[in-house]
Amino acid sequence: MSVHDSPPPTKEESPAESAFVSDFLSHLVRERRLSPHTAEGYGHDVRVLLELTREQESTLQDLQIHQIRRFIARLHGRGLGGKSLARMLSAWRGFFSYLARDHGFTRNPCTGVRPPKSPKSLPKALSPDEATRLVSFTQDDPLAVRDRAMFELLYSSGLRLSELTSLKQGDVSFADATVRVTGKGNKTRVVPVGSHALQALQAWLPVRGSLPHKNESSLFLNQRGDAISPRSVQSRLKAWGIKQGLPGHIHPHMLRHSFASHVLQSSGDLRAVQEMLGHASISTTQVYTHLDFQYLAKVYDAAHPRAKRKESKR
């Protein structure tokens, strides 16, 4: 998908504004090397800014910091949370920095504006038993063989969804039991692959060879022979979660959370988990220490004689 497939301009958007957005998205992909999907998200956020600016009967060049704060307050009132607004502000700052560099803008009205804080929510993770149940299904057709290989690999190696769907056949080394992953910012890392995932991949490769081959290099294909899309992976995982009787909505990132939590519970090695997840900062990985503590607290409550609740008096 091209960056120019981003959300279409509104009726009121001027040709100059459309050109600014189009050039900005090209800059994100060509110079900052962001994925087209990520650039598309930036395009959406920038168009929100343009719409709010027109509602104020102002222009990008004339925007002041108090107007940006008013925009954020308005969006917060519409129900956007702190994380969404932080992402939007980041896109706006980047847009104005680009306009200053390439189009002569003299200031960035977003500098110093902070989004409202959101309550911290811990990522949801499956228990080891739930993760095992998810991938323990009968492989009675080619798609089921493929699905198990995908799910085992997601859970075994903690991959992001985009990393999974962009894998090539040559990225998996059965000799070394590793997978070479290209993550955010085009950074490459090598991650271990567990024995169950390797077995599932070995079962998938002959099946893959029997499918149409429009895309020779992609590891995971759909029935037509094209590289499987992220949306298809999400849909298949959700369907299997329901079939396997798991509670709640099962999504690919939940398997990444489960991988991180379970490895940390077993090893306690935060730096190793950071490396395997491909996190640039260890502070991003530290959220899993809270998950680990939650698990330990449950064990403590269940096992320690002084932690057990007294039975209610009859």
HELIX and SHEET records of a PDB file:
HELIX    1   1 VAL A    3  ASP A    5  5                                   3    
HELIX    2   2 PRO A   15  ARG A   30  1                                  16    
HELIX    3   3 PRO A   36  GLU A   55  1                                  20    
HELIX    4   4 LEU A   60  ASP A   62  5                                   3    
HELIX    5   5 ILE A   65  GLY A   77  1                                  13    
HELIX    6   6 GLY A   82  HIS A  103  1                                  22    
HELIX    7   7 PRO A  128  VAL A  135  1                                   8    
HELIX    8   8 PRO A  142  SER A  157  1                                  16    
HELIX    9   9 LEU A  161  THR A  165  1                                   5    
HELIX   10  10 GLN A  169  ASP A  171  5                                   3    
HELIX   11  11 LYS A  184  ASN A  186  5                                   3    
HELIX   12  12 SER A  195  GLY A  209  1                                  15    
HELIX   13  13 PRO A  230  LYS A  243  1                                  14    
HELIX   14  14 PRO A  252  SER A  267  1                                  16    
HELIX   15  15 LEU A  270  LEU A  277  1                                   8    
HELIX   16  16 ILE A  282  THR A  285  1                                   4    
HELIX   17  17 VAL A  287  ALA A  303  1                                  17    
SHEET    1   A 3 VAL A 172  SER A 173  0                                        
SHEET    2   A 3 THR A 178  THR A 182 -1                                        
SHEET    3   A 3 THR A 188  PRO A 192 -1                                        
END                                                                             
